[in-house]
């Protein structure tokens, strides 16, 4: 009997962060999520990390990522949330849970910083929901098949 494939949101975000920051492989940086000094256009990313719910298993059928640019006491940042659809039987009464899984911060402020962070949030939303999910789940299935054949 094959074991079910399980991947975490952190595995998916690791691939997504590496993709948008131009890091070739996850092993190029600490996979616990401290990426410093990465640049997007003219705006420096001061830090990017994973938050509390990043170890949560990813549900391929009911989970997706949302990346939203927000302001803080200094600069602006991207809040990366895992959205989880909870079917309750009646589509109109279904519930959506939001879990914070990552943060990307710049101390830069002003229109250019917001424009760059907004573009980065859009790119991360796309990459996390499509490219990274596909890569991570495909690789997890390959590894599971290798283990089953061993």
N, CA, C and O of each residue as an XYZ file, in Angstrom:
600
protein
N       0.852     -1.193      0.000
C       0.000      0.000      0.000
C       0.886      1.241      0.000
O       1.762      1.380      0.853
N       0.661      2.134     -0.945
C       1.434      3.362     -1.031
C       1.002      4.339      0.047
O      -0.184      4.478      0.345
N       1.996      5.020      0.630
C       1.695      6.057      1.614
C       1.219      7.312      0.884
O       1.678      7.595     -0.223
N       0.303      8.067      1.495
C      -0.146      9.306      0.845
C       1.006     10.312      0.761
O       1.891     10.331      1.616
N       0.978     11.139     -0.274
C       1.989     12.170     -0.472
C       1.657     13.350      0.439
O       0.535     13.854      0.416
N       2.628     13.791      1.239
C       2.426     14.947      2.100
C       3.532     15.957      1.849
O       4.715     15.626      1.919
N       3.145     17.183      1.558
C       4.097     18.284      1.452
C       3.610     19.407      2.353
O       2.412     19.547      2.595
N       4.550     20.206      2.846
C       4.181     21.316      3.723
C       4.176     22.619      2.932
O       4.751     22.709      1.848
N       3.519     23.617      3.492
C       3.522     24.927      2.853
C       4.939     25.484      2.806
O       5.279     26.221      1.881
N       5.775     25.143      3.794
C       7.157     25.626      3.799
C       7.927     25.080      2.599
O       8.727     25.806      2.008
N       7.707     23.827      2.229
C       8.380     23.265      1.058
C       7.982     24.022     -0.204
O       8.828     24.321     -1.047
N       6.708     24.328     -0.329
C       6.233     25.055     -1.505
C       6.777     26.482     -1.505
O       7.240     26.968     -2.536
N       6.723     27.157     -0.349
C       7.230     28.526     -0.284
C       8.737     28.583     -0.484
O       9.239     29.569     -1.024
N       9.474     27.557     -0.068
C      10.923     27.523     -0.313
C      11.202     27.602     -1.805
O      12.058     28.371     -2.242
N      10.484     26.813     -2.582
C      10.646     26.831     -4.038
C      10.201     28.174     -4.602
O      10.866     28.727     -5.479
N       9.090     28.703     -4.113
C       8.586     29.991     -4.606
C       9.552     31.124     -4.279
O       9.842     31.950     -5.145
N      10.060     31.181     -3.037
C      11.014     32.223     -2.653
C      12.273     32.117     -3.519
O      12.771     33.126     -4.018
N      12.782     30.902     -3.694
C      13.983     30.720     -4.512
C      13.741     31.186     -5.941
O      14.626     31.778     -6.559
N      12.564     30.926     -6.463
C      12.233     31.334     -7.830
C      12.192     32.853     -7.959
O      12.822     33.411     -8.858
N      11.467     33.523     -7.084
C      11.321     34.979     -7.241
C      12.586     35.729     -6.856
O      12.821     36.827     -7.361
N      13.411     35.163     -5.971
C      14.650     35.838     -5.577
C      15.826     35.430     -6.456
O      16.938     35.920     -6.257
N      15.604     34.540     -7.426
C      16.672     34.143     -8.327
C      17.703     33.229     -7.699
O      18.841     33.175     -8.166
N      17.335     32.512     -6.656
C      18.239     31.555     -6.021
C      18.061     30.229     -6.750
O      16.937     29.754     -6.915
N      19.153     29.640     -7.182
C      19.062     28.468     -8.050
C      18.456     27.246     -7.366
O      17.620     26.567     -7.961
N      18.853     26.956     -6.147
C      18.304     25.795     -5.448
C      18.024     26.162     -4.004
O      18.567     27.136     -3.483
N      17.186     25.387     -3.371
C      16.864     25.646     -1.967
C      18.114     25.546     -1.106
O      18.220     26.246     -0.099
N      19.067     24.689     -1.479
C      20.265     24.514     -0.661
C      21.217     25.702     -0.748
O      22.175     25.772      0.022
N      20.975     26.645     -1.677
C      21.793     27.849     -1.746
C      21.608     28.739     -0.521
O      22.490     29.531     -0.189
N      20.495     28.617      0.132
C      20.182     29.414      1.326
C      19.559     28.508      2.379
O      19.177     27.374      2.092
N      19.465     29.013      3.576
C      18.886     28.279      4.690
C      17.399     28.034      4.421
O      16.633     28.985      4.267
N      16.992     26.773      4.366
C      15.596     26.472      4.044
C      14.647     26.845      5.179
O      13.430     26.756      5.015
N      15.178     27.258      6.319
C      14.294     27.729      7.374
C      13.750     29.111      7.060
O      12.883     29.616      7.774
N      14.253     29.728      5.997
C      13.569     30.896      5.486
C      14.141     32.245      5.820
O      13.383     33.213      5.875
N      15.434     32.373      6.046
C      16.016     33.694      6.262
C      16.768     34.092      5.005
O      17.924     33.707      4.831
N      16.136     34.853      4.128
C      16.764     35.307      2.888
C      17.029     36.799      3.042
O      16.092     37.585      3.178
N      18.304     37.195      3.022
C      18.667     38.586      3.233
C      19.284     39.181      1.979
O      19.924     38.483      1.192
N      19.081     40.489      1.805
C      19.769     41.229      0.775
C      19.408     40.862     -0.643
O      20.216     41.070     -1.548
N      18.241     40.331     -0.869
C      17.816     40.010     -2.223
C      17.135     41.246     -2.805
O      16.437     41.965     -2.091
N      17.331     41.490     -4.084
C      16.831     42.705     -4.711
C      15.736     42.425     -5.726
O      15.777     41.423     -6.440
N      14.775     43.305     -5.783
C      13.755     43.283     -6.826
C      13.687     44.699     -7.377
O      13.200     45.602     -6.697
N      14.160     44.902     -8.574
C      14.193     46.248     -9.141
C      15.088     47.138     -8.308
O      16.235     46.789     -8.028
N      14.562     48.303     -7.905
C      15.328     49.245     -7.095
C      15.082     49.064     -5.605
O      15.652     49.794     -4.794
N      14.251     48.115     -5.236
C      13.865     47.967     -3.837
C      14.562     46.769     -3.205
O      14.485     45.655     -3.725
N      15.236     46.995     -2.096
C      15.931     45.908     -1.402
C      14.964     45.181     -0.473
O      14.216     45.809      0.276
N      14.987     43.866     -0.530
C      14.228     43.059      0.424
C      15.109     42.908      1.655
O      16.183     42.310      1.588
N      14.657     43.446      2.768
C      15.464     43.381      3.976
C      15.386     42.013      4.638
O      16.370     41.549      5.214
N      14.243     41.369      4.565
C      14.160     39.985      5.018
C      12.915     39.318      4.474
O      11.936     39.973      4.115
N      12.980     37.998      4.425
C      11.835     37.175      4.049
C      11.922     35.921      4.901
O      12.986     35.312      5.009
N      10.827     35.541      5.496
C      10.859     34.348      6.346
C       9.516     33.643      6.336
O       8.535     34.134      5.779
N       9.500     32.486      6.965
C       8.270     31.715      7.130
C       7.700     32.022      8.499
O       8.443     32.320      9.435
N       6.391     31.950      8.619
C       5.723     32.208      9.885
C       5.127     30.921     10.441
O       5.289     29.845      9.865
N       4.443     31.049     11.556
C       3.977     29.936     12.365
C       3.311     28.755     11.688
O       3.562     27.614     12.075
N       2.484     28.984     10.706
C       1.722     27.891     10.099
C       2.427     27.256      8.907
O       1.815     26.475      8.179
N       3.708     27.575      8.693
C       4.374     27.102      7.479
C       4.640     25.594      7.478
O       4.899     25.017      6.421
N       4.579     24.957      8.633
C       4.760     23.497      8.691
C       3.470     22.743      8.387
O       3.463     21.513      8.325
N       2.402     23.468      8.201
C       1.089     22.871      7.931
C       1.124     22.087      6.615
O       1.653     22.580      5.619
N       0.569     20.878      6.602
C       0.492     20.129      5.334
C      -0.345     20.895      4.314
O      -1.338     21.533      4.662
N       0.066     20.824      3.064
C      -0.641     21.500      1.978
C      -1.674     20.551      1.398
O      -1.349     19.424      1.024
N      -2.920     21.005      1.321
C      -4.021     20.230      0.766
C      -4.216     20.662     -0.682
O      -4.753     21.738     -0.949
N      -3.784     19.829     -1.605
C      -3.784     20.168     -3.028
C      -5.175     20.560     -3.545
O      -5.284     21.353     -4.480
N      -6.218     20.020     -2.953
C      -7.575     20.278     -3.435
C      -8.234     21.503     -2.804
O      -9.151     22.080     -3.389
N      -7.778     21.904     -1.617
C      -8.489     22.947     -0.881
C      -7.641     24.124     -0.428
O      -8.166     25.035      0.212
N      -6.334     24.140     -0.738
C      -5.458     25.210     -0.275
C      -4.949     26.044     -1.437
O      -4.781     25.543     -2.549
N      -4.704     27.324     -1.171
C      -4.054     28.216     -2.126
C      -3.406     29.341     -1.337
O      -3.702     29.540     -0.159
N      -2.515     30.076     -2.003
C      -1.785     31.173     -1.364
C      -2.314     32.520     -1.828
O      -2.689     32.687     -2.989
N      -2.340     33.482     -0.906
C      -2.619     34.876     -1.225
C      -1.482     35.709     -0.672
O      -1.066     35.520      0.471
N      -0.977     36.630     -1.478
C       0.105     37.520     -1.076
C      -0.393     38.953     -1.186
O      -0.816     39.394     -2.254
N      -0.339     39.678     -0.070
C      -0.940     41.002      0.011
C       0.098     41.994      0.519
O       0.766     41.731      1.519
N       0.238     43.127     -0.156
C       1.162     44.171      0.285
C       0.470     45.020      1.342
O      -0.671     45.448      1.174
N       1.202     45.256      2.455
C       0.658     46.050      3.559
C       1.726     47.006      4.064
O       2.907     46.868      3.743
N       1.290     47.988      4.869
C       2.268     48.901      5.453
C       2.476     48.572      6.920
O       1.628     47.963      7.571
N       3.619     48.990      7.416
C       3.947     48.774      8.820
C       4.531     50.043      9.395
O       4.355     51.125      8.836
N       5.223     49.915     10.506
C       5.810     51.090     11.126
C       6.948     51.649     10.278
O       7.231     52.846     10.322
N       7.609     50.768      9.498
C       8.670     51.195      8.595
C       8.489     50.470      7.270
O       8.319     49.251      7.253
N       8.524     51.184      6.184
C       8.471     50.554      4.877
C       7.163     49.836      4.617
O       6.116     50.197      5.154
N       7.244     48.808      3.781
C       6.066     47.991      3.487
C       6.480     46.529      3.422
O       7.664     46.208      3.326
N       5.504     45.663      3.475
C       5.793     44.232      3.517
C       4.702     43.456      2.811
O       3.605     43.956      2.563
N       5.042     42.212      2.493
C       4.095     41.299      1.864
C       3.719     40.244      2.890
O       4.578     39.563      3.448
N       2.438     40.125      3.125
C       1.916     39.059      3.999
C       1.539     37.889      3.101
O       0.729     38.032      2.185
N       2.135     36.728      3.371
C       1.840     35.522      2.597
C       0.912     34.657      3.447
O       1.284     34.214      4.533
N      -0.289     34.424      2.943
C      -1.288     33.642      3.671
C      -1.613     32.356      2.928
O      -1.668     32.327      1.699
N      -1.824     31.305      3.689
C      -2.368     30.064      3.147
C      -3.870     30.122      3.365
O      -4.336     30.254      4.497
N      -4.618     30.025      2.293
C      -6.068     30.018      2.362
C      -6.523     28.566      2.285
O      -6.072     27.811      1.423
N      -7.416     28.181      3.187
C      -7.893     26.792      3.225
C      -9.415     26.780      3.123
O     -10.111     27.338      3.971
N      -9.919     26.135      2.075
C     -11.357     26.002      1.847
C     -11.867     24.835      2.688
O     -11.375     23.712      2.577
N     -12.851     25.116      3.525
C     -13.464     24.086      4.367
C     -14.869     23.837      3.841
O     -15.781     24.612      4.129
N     -15.062     22.750      3.061
C     -16.403     22.474      2.533
C     -17.352     22.038      3.650
O     -17.038     21.140      4.432
N     -18.498     22.676      3.711
C     -19.492     22.341      4.737
C     -20.737     21.721      4.128
O     -21.774     21.628      4.785
N     -20.639     21.298      2.878
C     -21.762     20.628      2.238
C     -22.564     21.521      1.325
O     -22.997     21.087      0.257
N     -22.770     22.748      1.719
C     -23.524     23.709      0.916
C     -22.539     24.795      0.493
O     -22.031     25.538      1.332
N     -22.272     24.884     -0.800
C     -21.236     25.797     -1.302
C     -21.384     27.218     -0.759
O     -20.378     27.885     -0.516
N     -22.604     27.691     -0.565
C     -22.823     29.056     -0.113
C     -22.487     29.258      1.354
O     -22.320     30.393      1.802
N     -22.386     28.175      2.105
C     -22.052     28.273      3.525
C     -20.655     27.762      3.834
O     -20.280     27.674      5.003
N     -19.871     27.419      2.806
C     -18.510     26.953      3.035
C     -17.700     28.032      3.740
O     -18.041     29.215      3.715
N     -16.638     27.598      4.357
C     -15.807     28.487      5.153
C     -14.410     28.547      4.535
O     -13.938     27.558      3.974
N     -13.751     29.694      4.634
C     -12.364     29.831      4.206
C     -11.549     30.291      5.408
O     -11.832     31.327      6.008
N     -10.528     29.499      5.750
C      -9.622     29.850      6.849
C      -8.378     30.513      6.265
O      -7.916     30.129      5.190
N      -7.835     31.504      6.967
C      -6.627     32.211      6.553
C      -5.539     31.953      7.600
O      -5.751     32.169      8.793
N      -4.364     31.487      7.137
C      -3.243     31.216      8.036
C      -2.002     31.942      7.532
O      -1.612     31.760      6.378
N      -1.379     32.755      8.368
C      -0.148     33.459      7.986
C       0.974     32.440      7.874
O       1.229     31.691      8.817
N       1.657     32.406      6.708
C       2.744     31.451      6.495
C       4.064     32.113      6.113
O       5.102     31.451      6.127
N       4.051     33.387      5.776
C       5.301     34.033      5.399
C       5.204     35.540      5.406
O       4.116     36.115      5.377
N       6.383     36.177      5.444
C       6.495     37.631      5.417
C       7.708     38.014      4.590
O       8.765     37.394      4.705
N       7.558     39.033      3.756
C       8.667     39.609      3.010
C       8.628     41.102      3.289
O       7.590     41.737      3.106
N       9.757     41.678      3.736
C       9.763     43.058      4.227
C      10.836     43.892      3.541
O      11.950     43.422      3.310
N      10.489     45.130      3.220
C      11.464     46.138      2.819
C      11.294     47.343      3.730
O      10.177     47.694      4.109
N      12.406     47.973      4.077
C      12.336     49.200      4.869
C      12.145     50.421      3.979
O      11.907     51.526      4.465
N      12.253     50.208      2.658
C      12.009     51.302      1.720
C      10.540     51.706      1.801
O       9.676     50.896      2.135
N      10.276     52.971      1.489
C       8.889     53.434      1.472
C       8.695     54.318      0.241
O       9.645     54.598     -0.490
N       7.503     54.736      0.031
C       7.212     55.564     -1.126
C       6.631     54.744     -2.262
O       6.518     53.520     -2.182
N       6.268     55.446     -3.315
C       5.564     54.837     -4.432
C       6.370     53.720     -5.100
O       5.815     52.662     -5.395
N       7.655     53.930     -5.340
C       8.467     52.901     -6.002
C       8.542     51.618     -5.176
O       8.446     50.518     -5.721
N       8.713     51.762     -3.865
C       8.765     50.577     -3.001
C       7.445     49.815     -3.050
O       7.433     48.588     -3.151
N       6.330     50.551     -2.977
C       5.020     49.903     -3.020
C       4.784     49.238     -4.371
O       4.228     48.142     -4.436
N       5.203     49.898     -5.447
C       5.048     49.321     -6.785
C       5.863     48.022     -6.889
O       5.364     47.005     -7.369
N       7.110     48.071     -6.439
C       7.960     46.876     -6.495
C       7.411     45.748     -5.628
O       7.397     44.591     -6.047
N       6.962     46.080     -4.430
C       6.427     45.039     -3.539
C       5.104     44.503     -4.074
O       4.822     43.313     -3.937
N       4.287     45.365     -4.681
C       3.038     44.905     -5.288
C       3.303     43.943     -6.433
O       2.631     42.920     -6.563
N       4.298     44.280     -7.276
C       4.663     43.382     -8.378
C       5.207     42.064     -7.832
O       4.890     40.993     -8.349
N       6.019     42.149     -6.794
C       6.574     40.940     -6.186
C       5.461     40.085     -5.571
O       5.496     38.859     -5.678
N       4.482     40.715     -4.934
C       3.347     39.977     -4.351
C       2.574     39.254     -5.445
O       2.176     38.102     -5.269
N       2.362     39.922     -6.568
C       1.664     39.278     -7.692
C       2.448     38.108     -8.247
O       1.886     37.046     -8.515
N       3.758     38.300     -8.422
C       4.602     37.213     -8.930
C       4.630     36.044     -7.958
O       4.523     34.888     -8.369
N       4.774     36.342     -6.657
C       4.812     35.276     -5.652
C       3.485     34.525     -5.607
O       3.481     33.302     -5.464
N       2.371     35.223     -5.723
C       1.068     34.565     -5.741
C       0.996     33.574     -6.895
O       0.557     32.438     -6.721
N       1.428     34.009     -8.072
C       1.408     33.119     -9.234
C       2.360     31.941     -9.047
O       1.965     30.786     -9.209
N       3.605     32.233     -8.708
C       4.623     31.182     -8.591
C       4.241     30.174     -7.508
O       4.354     28.967     -7.722
N       3.792     30.654     -6.353
C       3.437     29.743     -5.257
C       2.259     28.856     -5.626
O       2.266     27.663     -5.323
N       1.253     29.416     -6.272
C       0.040     28.653     -6.584
C       0.170     27.730     -7.781
O      -0.574     26.755     -7.885
N       1.081     28.007     -8.673
C       1.182     27.204     -9.887
C       2.537     26.505     -9.993
O       2.612     25.284     -9.850
N       3.597     27.256    -10.241
C       4.912     26.647    -10.476
C       5.418     25.839     -9.281
O       5.780     24.672     -9.427
N       5.443     26.461     -8.097
C       6.023     25.803     -6.929
C       5.201     24.594     -6.485
O       5.765     23.547     -6.169
N       3.880     24.730     -6.460
C       3.029     23.602     -6.070
C       3.276     22.414     -6.996
O       3.438     21.283     -6.538
N       3.304     22.678     -8.296
C       3.519     21.610     -9.271
C       4.870     20.942     -9.074
O       4.954     19.714     -9.063
N       5.939     21.736     -8.916
C       7.286     21.179     -8.744
C       7.400     20.338     -7.480
O       7.917     19.222     -7.514
N       6.916     20.875     -6.368
C       7.063     20.181     -5.085
C       6.249     18.891     -5.061
O       6.752     17.856     -4.623
N       5.015     18.934     -5.520
C       4.179     17.732     -5.503
C       4.722     16.687     -6.482
O       4.729     15.496     -6.174
N       5.174     17.125     -7.649
C       5.767     16.192     -8.609
C       6.989     15.511     -7.998
O       7.142     14.295     -8.106
N       7.867     16.302     -7.349
C       9.076     15.721     -6.740
C       8.706     14.790     -5.583
O       9.336     13.745     -5.421
N       7.717     15.139     -4.788
C       7.292     14.272     -3.678
C       6.771     12.943     -4.209
O       7.030     11.896     -3.615
N       6.039     12.975     -5.323
C       5.535     11.739     -5.929
C       6.686     10.893     -6.473
O       6.666      9.669     -6.342
N       7.688     11.532     -7.083
C       8.862     10.809     -7.568
C       9.599     10.119     -6.432
O       9.978      8.953     -6.546
N       9.801     10.842     -5.335
C      10.484     10.263     -4.173
C       9.691      9.108     -3.573
O      10.263      8.090     -3.181
N       8.377      9.270     -3.503
C       7.524      8.200     -2.965
C       7.606      6.967     -3.855
O       7.662      5.846     -3.348
N       7.615      7.154     -5.174
C       7.705      6.026     -6.098
C       9.053      5.305     -5.949
O       9.125      4.077     -5.990
N      10.126      6.106     -5.774
C      11.444      5.497     -5.560
C      11.461      4.658     -4.279
O      12.012      3.557     -4.256
N      10.856      5.186     -3.222
C      10.820      4.457     -1.944
C       9.972      3.195     -2.056
O      10.312      2.166     -1.472
N       8.869      3.264     -2.802
C       8.002      2.097     -2.980
C       8.676      1.006     -3.803
O       8.412     -0.179     -3.604
N       9.550      1.408     -4.733
C      10.246      0.456     -5.591
C      11.510     -0.096     -4.949
O      12.084     -1.072     -5.433
N      11.944      0.531     -3.857
C      13.190      0.083     -3.207
C      12.988     -1.169     -2.384
O      13.935     -1.669     -1.778
